[in-house]
Amino acid sequence: MTATTTPLGLTTSAAPFIEQARESGNLFITQPYEMYSEDNHDTWRRLYARMQEPWARFANARFLEGLATLRFDLDRVPRLEDVNAFMAPLTGFRAKAVAGYVPAYQFFECLRKREFPTTITIRDGGRLDYLPEPDIFHDIAGHVPMHTDAAFANALVRFGEVARAAAERLADGANGEIDADRLARLGSVQRALARFFWFTVEFGLMRDPTGASLNGVRAYGSGLLSSLGELGPACESPNVQRVPFQIEWVVNQGFDFHSMQPLLFIIDSFEQLFDEVGRLEQWVREGRLDHVAGGEPAVSQEDLESFVAAVVAAP
């Protein structure tokens, strides 16, 4: 029987390095840059090249400024250390390599510390279109240019404070006993936080002060900015409803990970986003998110346990 050679490269769902890290319990890792194959670099090149025209037409000005600042190599997967060398002096944010999904509390705690959990694998070159799981193109080309903007970066940090508020409220008066009622309320808060993050950081629109765009909006959400198929329709399609941001609506609005988004919310500025995240924290502390509408997204046991672990570990 002929021995099978393990494929080289860091391709999503086909990277032995990542599997080994997960099996060893290593969530936070280093980027083994020498393991990227030429196919991986070619996938980055094609992804980056095909987004140039859509970004010019539909991306928020701060995103375009971030791209210019970061100076990504058009032909090679970025080195995180190079990205951080440009980004950290501007806002203190750093891309932090991870081996997979980061449970909710840990993810938001990273943001509070100005660390962005970053996937280092890249999608298969035969599947360039949007994937439900993130890859380095989504995280670096979609998210990170926005992290060079101080106002947006401050809003991200504030999400971490929201998660911390949820953990503090979970612990308040519990005397170390987290009962079913507390877990149910925590699940509701997590669902509200996930929806808020989805409709802003991932799929947010902002008014275009130049008035040059068709519907007066441009994208700042990374899920849009990393998707060739969704970016243009989000800004121009008559099949997409675009409404001013309303926190009461956002925290009760479900969404489907696997479908084009039919409803998107518009903010006026990142200063507004910062203020709205502050309102979200206030609503957590006041118990106003304890019973939001059910439905998507589902809250995983792993995410719930990440908050419980934070409470148990608190001094």
Sine and cosine of phi, psi and omega as CSV:
sin_phi,cos_phi,sin_psi,cos_psi,sin_omega,cos_omega
0.00,0.00,0.74,-0.67,-0.04,-1.00
-0.98,0.18,0.75,-0.66,0.02,-1.00
-0.92,0.38,0.62,-0.79,0.01,-1.00
-1.00,0.01,0.77,-0.63,0.02,-1.00
-0.99,0.12,0.78,-0.62,0.03,-1.00
-0.92,0.40,0.81,-0.59,-0.02,-1.00
-0.90,0.44,0.65,-0.76,0.06,-1.00
-0.99,0.14,0.19,-0.98,0.06,-1.00
0.96,-0.29,0.13,-0.99,0.02,-1.00
-0.83,-0.56,0.89,0.46,0.00,-1.00
-1.00,-0.03,0.68,-0.73,-0.01,-1.00
-0.78,0.63,0.75,-0.66,0.02,-1.00
0.93,0.37,0.15,0.99,0.02,-1.00
-0.57,-0.82,0.69,0.73,-0.05,-1.00
-0.83,-0.56,0.99,-0.17,0.00,-1.00
-0.82,0.57,-0.56,0.83,0.02,-1.00
-0.85,0.53,-0.68,0.73,-0.01,-1.00
-0.93,0.36,-0.68,0.73,0.02,-1.00
-0.87,0.49,-0.66,0.75,0.02,-1.00
-0.90,0.43,-0.64,0.77,0.02,-1.00
-0.89,0.45,-0.67,0.74,0.01,-1.00
-0.91,0.42,-0.70,0.72,0.01,-1.00
-0.88,0.47,-0.49,0.87,0.01,-1.00
-1.00,0.06,-0.04,1.00,0.00,-1.00
0.97,0.22,0.37,0.93,-0.01,-1.00
-0.99,-0.12,0.98,-0.18,0.01,-1.00
-0.98,0.17,-0.71,0.70,0.01,-1.00
-0.99,-0.10,0.81,-0.59,-0.17,-0.99
-0.73,-0.69,-0.05,-1.00,0.17,-0.98
-0.97,-0.25,0.35,-0.94,0.03,-1.00
-1.00,0.03,0.94,-0.33,-0.01,-1.00
-0.99,0.16,0.98,0.18,-0.22,-0.98
-0.85,0.52,-0.54,0.84,-0.05,-1.00
-0.92,0.38,-0.20,0.98,-0.02,-1.00
-1.00,0.07,-0.17,0.98,0.06,-1.00
-0.92,0.38,0.72,-0.70,0.03,-1.00
-1.00,0.04,0.21,-0.98,0.08,-1.00
-0.89,0.45,-0.53,0.85,0.08,-1.00
-0.90,0.44,-0.65,0.76,0.06,-1.00
-0.87,0.50,-0.72,0.69,0.00,-1.00
-0.91,0.42,-0.60,0.80,0.03,-1.00
-0.92,0.40,-0.59,0.81,0.05,-1.00
-0.89,0.45,-0.71,0.70,0.07,-1.00
-0.84,0.54,-0.72,0.69,-0.04,-1.00
-0.85,0.52,-0.71,0.71,-0.03,-1.00
-0.94,0.34,-0.65,0.76,0.05,-1.00
-0.88,0.48,-0.73,0.68,-0.07,-1.00
-0.92,0.39,-0.66,0.75,-0.04,-1.00
-0.90,0.43,-0.65,0.76,-0.09,-1.00
-0.97,0.25,-0.22,0.97,0.01,-1.00
-1.00,-0.03,-0.12,0.99,-0.10,-1.00
-0.86,0.50,-0.76,0.65,-0.03,-1.00
-0.93,0.36,-0.72,0.70,0.07,-1.00
-0.87,0.49,-0.64,0.77,0.05,-1.00
-0.87,0.49,-0.71,0.71,0.00,-1.00
-0.86,0.51,-0.57,0.82,-0.05,-1.00
-0.99,0.11,-0.60,0.80,-0.25,-0.97
-0.85,-0.52,-0.21,0.98,-0.09,-1.00
-0.99,0.13,0.55,-0.84,0.10,-1.00
-0.87,0.49,0.55,-0.84,-0.06,-1.00
-0.86,0.52,-0.58,0.81,-0.02,-1.00
-0.92,0.40,-0.55,0.83,0.06,-1.00
-0.91,0.42,-0.71,0.70,-0.01,-1.00
-0.90,0.44,-0.61,0.79,0.07,-1.00
-0.90,0.43,-0.62,0.79,0.03,-1.00
-0.90,0.43,-0.65,0.76,0.06,-1.00
-0.85,0.52,-0.71,0.71,-0.01,-1.00
-0.90,0.44,-0.60,0.80,-0.01,-1.00
-0.93,0.36,-0.66,0.75,-0.11,-0.99
-0.97,0.22,-0.41,0.91,0.09,-1.00
0.80,0.60,0.79,0.62,0.04,-1.00
-0.85,0.53,0.59,-0.81,0.17,-0.99
-0.94,0.35,0.80,-0.60,-0.03,-1.00
-0.93,0.37,-0.40,0.92,-0.18,-0.98
-0.92,-0.38,-0.12,0.99,-0.08,-1.00
-0.73,-0.68,0.59,-0.81,0.13,-0.99
-0.82,0.57,0.72,-0.69,-0.04,-1.00
-0.92,0.39,0.54,-0.84,0.20,-0.98
-1.00,0.09,0.77,-0.64,-0.03,-1.00
-0.89,0.46,-0.54,0.84,0.01,-1.00
-0.91,0.42,-0.55,0.84,0.06,-1.00
-0.95,0.32,-0.67,0.74,0.05,-1.00
-0.85,0.53,-0.73,0.68,-0.05,-1.00
-0.91,0.40,-0.51,0.86,0.01,-1.00
-0.89,0.46,-0.55,0.84,0.04,-1.00
-1.00,0.08,-0.61,0.79,-0.15,-0.99
-0.99,0.13,-0.70,0.71,-0.12,-0.99
-0.84,0.54,-0.66,0.75,0.02,-1.00
-0.90,0.43,-0.35,0.93,-0.04,-1.00
-0.99,0.10,-0.74,0.67,-0.11,-0.99
-0.75,-0.66,-0.06,1.00,-0.05,-1.00
1.00,0.10,-0.12,0.99,-0.01,-1.00
-0.97,0.22,0.55,-0.84,0.04,-1.00
-0.68,-0.73,0.65,-0.76,0.14,-0.99
-0.97,0.24,0.74,-0.67,-0.07,-1.00
-0.84,-0.54,0.91,-0.42,-0.10,-0.99
-0.91,0.41,0.68,-0.73,0.02,-1.00
-0.76,-0.65,0.37,-0.93,-0.02,-1.00
-1.00,-0.09,-0.04,1.00,-0.02,-1.00
0.17,-0.99,-0.40,-0.92,-0.08,-1.00
-0.89,0.46,0.72,-0.69,0.04,-1.00
-0.97,-0.23,0.88,-0.47,0.00,-1.00
-0.80,0.60,0.49,-0.87,-0.24,-0.97
-0.79,0.62,-0.78,0.63,-0.07,-1.00
-0.90,0.44,-0.67,0.74,0.03,-1.00
-0.89,0.45,-0.63,0.77,0.02,-1.00
-0.87,0.49,-0.76,0.65,-0.05,-1.00
-0.95,0.32,-0.48,0.88,0.09,-1.00
-0.92,0.39,-0.60,0.80,0.11,-0.99
-0.86,0.51,-0.72,0.70,0.01,-1.00
-0.87,0.50,-0.65,0.76,0.01,-1.00
-0.86,0.51,-0.53,0.85,0.01,-1.00
-1.00,-0.01,0.14,0.99,-0.03,-1.00
0.88,0.47,0.67,0.75,0.12,-0.99
-0.87,-0.50,0.74,-0.67,-0.01,-1.00
-0.94,-0.34,0.93,-0.36,0.03,-1.00
-0.86,0.51,0.83,-0.56,-0.18,-0.98
-0.81,-0.59,0.84,-0.55,0.08,-1.00
-0.95,0.33,0.68,-0.74,-0.05,-1.00
-0.97,-0.25,-0.19,0.98,0.06,-1.00
-0.99,0.16,0.31,-0.95,0.03,-1.00
-0.79,-0.61,0.57,-0.82,-0.07,-1.00
-0.85,0.53,0.34,-0.94,0.07,-1.00
-0.89,0.46,0.69,-0.72,-0.02,-1.00
-0.89,0.46,-0.28,0.96,0.06,-1.00
-1.00,0.06,-0.03,1.00,-0.01,-1.00
-0.72,-0.69,0.94,0.35,-0.10,-1.00
-0.96,0.27,-0.38,0.92,-0.08,-1.00
-0.97,0.26,0.16,-0.99,-0.12,-0.99
-0.73,0.68,0.71,-0.70,0.10,-1.00
-0.90,-0.43,0.57,-0.82,0.02,-1.00
-0.88,0.47,-0.55,0.83,0.01,-1.00
-1.00,-0.01,0.56,-0.83,0.00,-1.00
-0.95,0.30,0.38,-0.93,0.17,-0.99
-0.67,-0.74,-0.06,-1.00,-0.09,-1.00
-0.93,0.37,-0.45,0.89,0.06,-1.00
-0.93,0.37,-0.71,0.71,0.06,-1.00
-0.87,0.50,-0.74,0.67,-0.10,-0.99
-0.96,0.29,-0.69,0.72,-0.09,-1.00
-1.00,0.06,-0.75,0.66,-0.02,-1.00
-0.98,0.18,-0.50,0.87,-0.02,-1.00
-1.00,0.07,-0.74,0.67,-0.08,-1.00
-1.00,0.03,-0.79,0.61,-0.31,-0.95
-0.89,0.46,-0.57,0.82,0.06,-1.00
-0.83,0.56,-0.53,0.85,0.04,-1.00
-0.94,0.34,-0.40,0.91,-0.05,-1.00
-0.96,0.26,-0.12,0.99,0.09,-1.00
-0.99,0.12,-0.17,0.99,-0.01,-1.00
-1.00,-0.05,0.82,-0.58,-0.12,-0.99
-0.89,0.46,-0.68,0.74,-0.04,-1.00
-0.91,0.41,-0.68,0.73,0.03,-1.00
-0.91,0.40,-0.68,0.73,0.00,-1.00
-0.86,0.50,-0.65,0.76,0.02,-1.00
-0.90,0.44,-0.59,0.81,0.05,-1.00
-0.91,0.42,-0.64,0.77,0.04,-1.00
-0.87,0.48,-0.70,0.72,0.02,-1.00
-0.86,0.51,-0.62,0.79,-0.04,-1.00
-0.92,0.39,-0.47,0.88,0.12,-0.99
-0.85,0.52,-0.61,0.79,0.05,-1.00
-0.88,0.47,-0.58,0.82,0.04,-1.00
-0.94,0.35,-0.54,0.84,0.06,-1.00
-0.89,0.45,-0.72,0.69,0.01,-1.00
-0.89,0.46,-0.65,0.76,0.03,-1.00
-0.90,0.44,-0.63,0.78,0.04,-1.00
-0.88,0.47,-0.63,0.77,0.02,-1.00
-0.90,0.44,-0.65,0.76,0.02,-1.00
-0.92,0.40,-0.65,0.76,0.01,-1.00
-0.90,0.44,-0.64,0.77,0.01,-1.00
-0.94,0.35,-0.59,0.81,0.07,-1.00
-0.87,0.50,-0.62,0.78,-0.06,-1.00
-0.99,0.17,-0.44,0.90,-0.13,-0.99
-0.86,0.50,0.90,-0.43,0.04,-1.00
0.97,0.24,0.08,1.00,-0.07,-1.00
-0.99,0.16,-0.39,0.92,-0.04,-1.00
0.79,0.61,0.63,0.78,0.06,-1.00
0.99,0.16,-0.03,1.00,-0.01,-1.00
-0.94,-0.33,0.94,-0.33,0.01,-1.00
-0.99,-0.12,0.99,-0.16,-0.07,-1.00
-1.00,0.08,0.03,-1.00,-0.09,-1.00
-0.89,0.46,-0.59,0.81,-0.01,-1.00
-0.91,0.41,-0.68,0.73,0.04,-1.00
-0.89,0.45,-0.65,0.76,0.01,-1.00
-0.91,0.42,-0.61,0.79,0.03,-1.00
-0.90,0.44,-0.68,0.74,0.02,-1.00
-0.92,0.39,-0.61,0.79,0.06,-1.00
-0.89,0.45,-0.66,0.75,0.03,-1.00
-0.87,0.49,-0.64,0.77,0.04,-1.00
-0.90,0.43,-0.69,0.73,0.02,-1.00
-0.89,0.46,-0.68,0.73,0.02,-1.00
-0.89,0.46,-0.64,0.77,0.02,-1.00
-0.89,0.45,-0.68,0.74,0.02,-1.00
-0.90,0.44,-0.68,0.74,0.00,-1.00
-0.91,0.42,-0.67,0.75,0.02,-1.00
-0.89,0.45,-0.66,0.75,0.01,-1.00
-0.91,0.40,-0.68,0.73,0.02,-1.00
-0.87,0.50,-0.73,0.68,-0.01,-1.00
-0.89,0.46,-0.67,0.74,-0.03,-1.00
-0.88,0.48,-0.73,0.68,-0.10,-0.99
-0.99,0.13,0.02,1.00,0.08,-1.00
-0.86,-0.51,-0.97,0.24,-0.11,-0.99
-0.90,0.44,-0.58,0.82,-0.04,-1.00
-1.00,-0.03,-0.67,0.74,-0.12,-0.99
-0.73,-0.69,0.57,0.82,-0.03,-1.00
-0.99,0.12,0.52,-0.85,0.13,-0.99
-0.89,-0.46,0.47,-0.88,0.06,-1.00
-0.77,-0.64,0.57,-0.82,0.06,-1.00
-0.88,0.48,0.63,-0.78,0.01,-1.00
-1.00,-0.06,0.95,-0.30,-0.05,-1.00
-0.91,0.42,-0.30,0.95,0.00,-1.00
-0.98,0.21,-0.36,0.93,-0.03,-1.00
0.95,0.30,0.16,0.99,-0.09,-1.00
-0.99,0.15,-0.41,0.91,-0.05,-1.00
-0.99,0.16,0.39,-0.92,-0.15,-0.99
-0.84,0.54,-0.76,0.65,-0.03,-1.00
-0.96,-0.28,0.26,0.97,0.06,-1.00
0.96,0.29,0.37,0.93,0.00,-1.00
-0.71,-0.70,0.41,-0.91,0.17,-0.99
-0.70,-0.72,0.37,-0.93,-0.09,-1.00
-1.00,0.03,0.61,-0.79,0.20,-0.98
-0.80,-0.59,-0.16,0.99,0.00,-1.00
-0.97,0.23,0.70,-0.71,-0.11,-0.99
-0.93,0.37,-0.51,0.86,0.04,-1.00
-0.89,0.45,-0.53,0.85,0.08,-1.00
-0.98,0.20,-0.71,0.70,-0.12,-0.99
-0.94,0.35,-0.28,0.96,0.04,-1.00
-0.97,-0.25,0.11,0.99,-0.07,-1.00
-0.87,-0.49,0.93,-0.37,0.04,-1.00
-0.87,0.48,-0.64,0.76,-0.09,-1.00
-0.97,0.23,-0.36,0.93,-0.12,-0.99
-0.95,-0.31,-0.39,0.92,-0.10,-0.99
-0.88,0.47,-0.80,0.60,-0.01,-1.00
-0.88,0.47,-0.79,0.62,0.04,-1.00
-0.84,0.54,-0.60,0.80,0.01,-1.00
-0.85,0.53,-0.56,0.83,-0.05,-1.00
-1.00,-0.04,-0.45,0.90,-0.17,-0.99
-0.80,-0.60,-0.38,0.92,-0.13,-0.99
-0.92,0.39,0.68,-0.73,0.09,-1.00
-0.94,0.34,-0.18,0.98,0.01,-1.00
-1.00,0.08,-0.08,1.00,0.02,-1.00
-0.96,-0.29,0.79,-0.61,0.10,-1.00
-1.00,0.07,0.75,-0.66,0.01,-1.00
-0.84,-0.53,0.88,-0.47,-0.10,-0.99
-0.76,-0.65,0.45,-0.89,0.05,-1.00
-0.87,0.49,0.57,-0.82,-0.02,-1.00
-0.87,0.49,0.78,-0.62,0.10,-0.99
-0.70,-0.72,0.90,-0.43,-0.11,-0.99
-0.87,0.49,-0.58,0.81,0.00,-1.00
-0.88,0.48,-0.59,0.81,-0.01,-1.00
-0.97,0.22,-0.71,0.70,-0.10,-1.00
-0.86,0.51,-0.73,0.68,-0.10,-0.99
-0.95,0.31,-0.22,0.98,0.03,-1.00
-0.95,-0.31,0.05,1.00,-0.08,-1.00
-0.99,-0.12,0.91,-0.42,0.06,-1.00
-0.96,0.27,0.20,-0.98,0.04,-1.00
-0.48,-0.88,0.34,-0.94,0.00,-1.00
-0.92,-0.39,0.88,-0.47,0.00,-1.00
-0.84,0.54,-0.52,0.86,-0.24,-0.97
-0.98,-0.18,0.11,0.99,-0.05,-1.00
-0.82,-0.57,0.36,-0.93,0.15,-0.99
-0.88,0.48,0.63,-0.78,-0.08,-1.00
-0.99,0.15,0.87,-0.50,-0.03,-1.00
-1.00,0.06,-0.18,0.98,-0.06,-1.00
-0.68,-0.74,0.80,-0.60,0.01,-1.00
-0.72,-0.70,0.42,-0.91,-0.08,-1.00
-0.91,-0.41,0.58,-0.81,-0.11,-0.99
-0.93,-0.37,0.76,-0.65,0.18,-0.98
-0.95,-0.32,0.27,-0.96,0.00,-1.00
-1.00,-0.05,-0.47,0.88,-0.08,-1.00
-0.26,-0.97,0.24,-0.97,0.07,-1.00
-0.97,0.26,-0.36,0.93,0.14,-0.99
-0.91,0.42,-0.64,0.77,0.08,-1.00
-0.89,0.45,-0.68,0.73,0.02,-1.00
-0.85,0.52,-0.71,0.71,0.03,-1.00
-0.84,0.54,-0.71,0.71,0.00,-1.00
-0.91,0.42,-0.64,0.77,-0.01,-1.00
-0.93,0.38,-0.60,0.80,0.08,-1.00
-0.91,0.42,-0.58,0.82,0.09,-1.00
-0.88,0.47,-0.65,0.76,0.08,-1.00
-0.89,0.45,-0.63,0.78,0.03,-1.00
-0.86,0.51,-0.70,0.71,0.05,-1.00
-0.87,0.50,-0.69,0.73,0.01,-1.00
-0.88,0.48,-0.67,0.75,0.00,-1.00
-0.91,0.41,-0.56,0.83,0.09,-1.00
-0.87,0.49,-0.76,0.65,-0.07,-1.00
-0.92,0.39,-0.49,0.87,-0.01,-1.00
-1.00,0.04,-0.07,1.00,0.00,-1.00
0.98,0.18,0.28,0.96,-0.07,-1.00
-0.99,0.16,-0.08,1.00,0.04,-1.00
-0.93,-0.36,0.21,0.98,-0.08,-1.00
-0.95,0.31,-0.32,0.95,-0.09,-1.00
-0.61,-0.79,0.81,0.59,0.04,-1.00
-0.96,0.28,0.22,-0.98,-0.02,-1.00
-0.85,0.53,0.62,-0.79,0.04,-1.00
-0.96,0.28,-0.14,-0.99,-0.01,-1.00
0.98,-0.22,-0.28,-0.96,-0.05,-1.00
-0.94,0.33,0.53,-0.85,-0.01,1.00
-0.99,0.11,0.47,-0.88,0.12,-0.99
-0.93,0.36,0.53,-0.85,0.03,-1.00
-0.98,-0.19,0.85,-0.52,-0.08,-1.00
-0.99,0.17,0.42,-0.91,0.08,-1.00
-0.88,0.48,-0.59,0.80,0.01,-1.00
-0.88,0.48,-0.65,0.76,0.02,-1.00
-0.93,0.37,-0.68,0.73,0.05,-1.00
-0.86,0.51,-0.71,0.71,-0.04,-1.00
-0.91,0.41,-0.47,0.88,0.02,-1.00
-0.91,0.41,-0.57,0.82,0.05,-1.00
-0.96,0.28,-0.67,0.75,0.03,-1.00
-0.87,0.49,-0.68,0.74,0.01,-1.00
-0.88,0.48,-0.60,0.80,0.03,-1.00
-0.90,0.43,-0.60,0.80,0.02,-1.00
-0.93,0.38,-0.70,0.71,-0.03,-1.00
-0.90,0.44,-0.60,0.80,-0.05,-1.00
-0.98,0.18,-0.24,0.97,-0.04,-1.00
-0.91,0.41,0.61,-0.79,0.00,-1.00
-0.92,0.39,0.00,0.00,0.00,0.00
